[in-house]
Amino acid sequence: MTFPVNPTADDVSPVNLLLELPSHAALHRALAAADIESELGDDDDPEQFLDELSQVELRQAAAQARYAAPQTVHYFRLSGLTNMSPSELADLTDSGGFGGQVRAVEELHDRVYVVCSVPEDGTQAQLSVSEDARVTTVATFNPGTNLLAVRADDSDLAAGTVQALRDHPDLSEWTSVSFRDDGFRGRFEDAAVAAYEQLSLSVTSVEAGTERIDVTGEERGDSGRADVRGDEVVDDLLSRSDTERRTAQVRLSLRTADTIPPNPTVRIDFDESSVEFRQWVPERTLIQLDCVIQDAE
């Protein structure tokens, strides 16, 4: 998913940014996250509705959308990030000759956002790569913490984003947060997971005739699918030494009263250690997930 507008652009109005959202539902969620009541119908003109809002309301709603893409998040630990100031990161702007480059740094929502430009494959062999062959990504973190959330479509782009920050000598060491770590995953599930609706397992035994096992929970109407973790067959599969989690479709419950939408669905990729939202969510929901990951660490 691409950004509504280039996050480094300073000449785009809040109205134009909001009009670039992918759907009426996305616009509704951005407005709701900014605590703006909306009775905008599917057939109504969103531009006319937005023109009736104050400039303060428009800026608040736009802040829920500006960095809310891609909606796939990769998490990293950088020990030097804890004491890093926004101005130090801003000094990295356009400093790298190869690979990912920092384009802009902004403080918003009591967080720091670092906009990066990364080659399409995450790395590069030649000195310069045209902007047409680059992808915009965003890294964000809470000041005083070491957890970096990177919004990028795949792990190569995420690694290229971290590489852009590693030009700072205090950020040279990093590790990826692994959802295969039993302790971390258990704390994450306790804090944020309502149900595993689908689960894909890889079979690791070289002697097995099966490469992959897919499990889907029973459909239960408006409440969604059943949690496959409550199935004895799945419990047995998960306890085996020759299986490991591959991907999962998970219904979240972030334990907050203001999550938008209330129970978003995500796809967890255990190989890439990423979380992909299956519907557009505003910045507030992305931050709520980041906080859960931070606490589970």
N, C-alpha and C positions, 0 to 999 in steps of 0.2 A: 504494500500500500504506500503510495507516494504522499508527500506532504500537501496540504491544501494550497499553500504557497511556499516559496523558498523561505525558510526561517531566517535567512540573513537579509531578506529584503526589508527595507525600512520605509518604503513608499507605497505599501499596500494597506488600504483602509480596513478596519475591523469588519465592515459590512462585506467587502469583497472577499476577505478571508473566510468568513462564515458561509458565504454563498458557494464557495468551492468545496464544502463538505460533501461527502459521497451520497447523502440521502437526507430526506426529511427527518428520518429517525435520528440520524447523527446530529442534525441541527437541534432537534428537541433535547437531546442529551447534553449538548454543549450549553444550551440555555438553562436546563435544569441544574447542571453542575454549578452554574453561576447564580443559582437561586432566583432565576427569572421565570415567572409564570408564563406559559405559552399555550394558547388555544389554536395554534396554527394547524389547519387541516391539510390533508394530502393534496387537495385541489387549490389551496390558497397560495397566493403569491408571497414567497418568503421575503423578497426584497421590500415589498410594501410593509410587511410586518416589522422588519428590522429598522426601517426608516422611522418607525414610531418610538423606538427605544432611545434612551438618553445615551450620550457618548460614554458615560461611565459604565452603563450596562453593556454597551457594545464591546468596550475594552475588556470587561470581565468575561464575557462570553468568548471573545476571541482568544483570550488567554487559556481557555479550556481546549482550544483546537490547534493553536500555533505549532506546538511540538508533539502533538498526539499522533504521530506516524513516524515510521512504520509501527504497527501495533504488534510486532514480535520483539520480545525483550530478552536479552542475554545478560547474565549477571557475572560480575568479576569482583575480586578482592584486590585492592591496591593499597598496600600498607601505608605508603606515603601520602595517600589522599586525605587522611585524617587532618593533617595540618596544612593542606593546600588552600590558598586563597584564590578567589576568582581572578585577581589581577595577575597572579603568577601564571595561571592558565591562559589568560589573554595574551601574555608575552609569547606564547607559542603560535599565535595566529600567523598562518602562511609561512611558518619557519621551515617546514620539512620539504626537502627536495624530492624524496621518494615516498611512496605509499600514502597513508592517510595524512591529511592536513587539517589543522584547526582553522575554522573560518570565522567563528564568532563565539563569544561567551556572554551569557546573560544571567542575571539573578531574577528569579520569578518564583512565586509560591514558596518562599523561604528555602529555595533550592538553587543549585547552580546547573545551568544548561550549557553544554559545549556542542556546538554545531560543527560537524566534520565533513570533509569531502574525501571520499575513499574510492580508489580504482575499483572497477566492477568486480574483479576477482579478489579484491582485498589487498593485493600486492601489485608491484610493477617491476619490470626489468630495466626500463629506460628512465632517463632523468625526468621527462615531462610527459604527462598524459593529458589529453584535451578534456575539457569539462564535460563534453558529450560522453566520454568514457568513464565518468565518475558518478558516484551515487552520494546523495546527502544522507547522513546518519546523525543521530543525536545521542550524546551521553549525558546522564544526569545523576546527581547525588545530593544527599543532605550534607551540609558543611559539618565537619567534625566526625564523619563516619568514613569507613573504608570501602563501602559497597558502591560500585559503579553499575548503573543500569544503562545498557546500550540498546537503543532502538534501531535495529537493522534487520533486513529480511533474511539473512543467513549468517552462519558462523564465520565465514571468511570476511564478510563486511564488518561484523562485530570485532573480529581480531584486528582488522585494519584500523578501526576506530580507536581501539586501545593503543595500537602502535603510534597513532598520532599524538597521544598523550605521553607516551614513553620518551618523547624527546626531552621531557623534563627529567633531570637526573634522579629526583626523588620518586619517580613513578616508573622506574625501570623493572620492578618486580611485580608480577601479577599472577593470579590463579583464577580459574573459572569455578563458579559455584556449580557443583554437580548434584543433580536431582537423583542420582543413583546412590548418594551417600545416605545410608539408612537413618542416621540420627537427624540430619537436616531435613530429609523428606518427611520423617515422622512428625517433626515439629511444624513443618509447613502444612501438612495435612490436618493436623489438629487445629491449626489456627485459621485455615482458609478453605478447606475442601469440603463441599457438601456431598459430592458423589463422583466416583469414577464411572462415567456412562459407557465408555468404550476403553478397551485396553488391548494393546498389541505387544506380544512378547516375542523376543528372538530366542531361538533354540541354539545354544552354543556348542552342543556336543557334535563332534565331527562324525560320529557314527549314526546320528539320528537321520531319519528320512524326511524330517520336517524342518523347515527353516524358520517358520513364523506361525504363531497362534494368535488369532484375533477373537476377542470376547466382547459381546455387546449386551448391555443390561436390558431387561424387559421394559417395553414401553408402558408408561403409567400415566397417560393423558397429560393434563396440564402440569403435573408435577415433574415431568421429564422422565428419563429412564432410571431404572433401579441402579443402585450402587453395586457394581460387580464385586467389590471387595467383600461383600457379605455372602458370597457364594462359596461353598465348600470346595468345589472343583477348582475355582480360581485360587483359593487359599493354597491348595495342594500344588498348583502350578507355580505359584510365587515362591513356595518354600523349596522348590527343587534347585539343585546346584547347577543344572544345565539350562536354566532359563534366566532371562533378564528383561527388564522393562525396555520397550522400544519407543512407543508413543502412547499417549492417553488423551482421551477427550474428557475433560473434567468440568463439572459445574461448581463454581466457586461460591463460598459464603464467607465474605470478608469480615463478618462480625461487626459491621458498622451499619448505622441506620440510614446512611446517605449514599450507599453505593449505587451507581447508575451504569447500566440497569442493575436491579437488585441482586441477581444471581448470574453474572456473566459466564459464558462458556469459553474455555480456553483449550488449546491443544498443547500438551507438554511433549517436547521432543527430548528424550533422555540422552540420545547421542549428541545432540547439539547443545544440551542444557539450556533450552529456550522455552519461553511461554508465548504462545500466539493467541491473541484474542480473536474469537470467531465472529464478533460483531463489533462495530465501531464503539469505542468507549472514550469518554472525555479524560482530560488530564487528571482530574481528581481521582478517578478509578485507577489509573496507571500508578499514581503516587501511593494509593492505598495498598496496591500489590507490592510495590517497592518496600513499603514499611513492614509488611508481613515477612518478606524475604529477609530484611535486615534483622528483625527480631528473631527469626528462626535460625539465624547464623550464630 
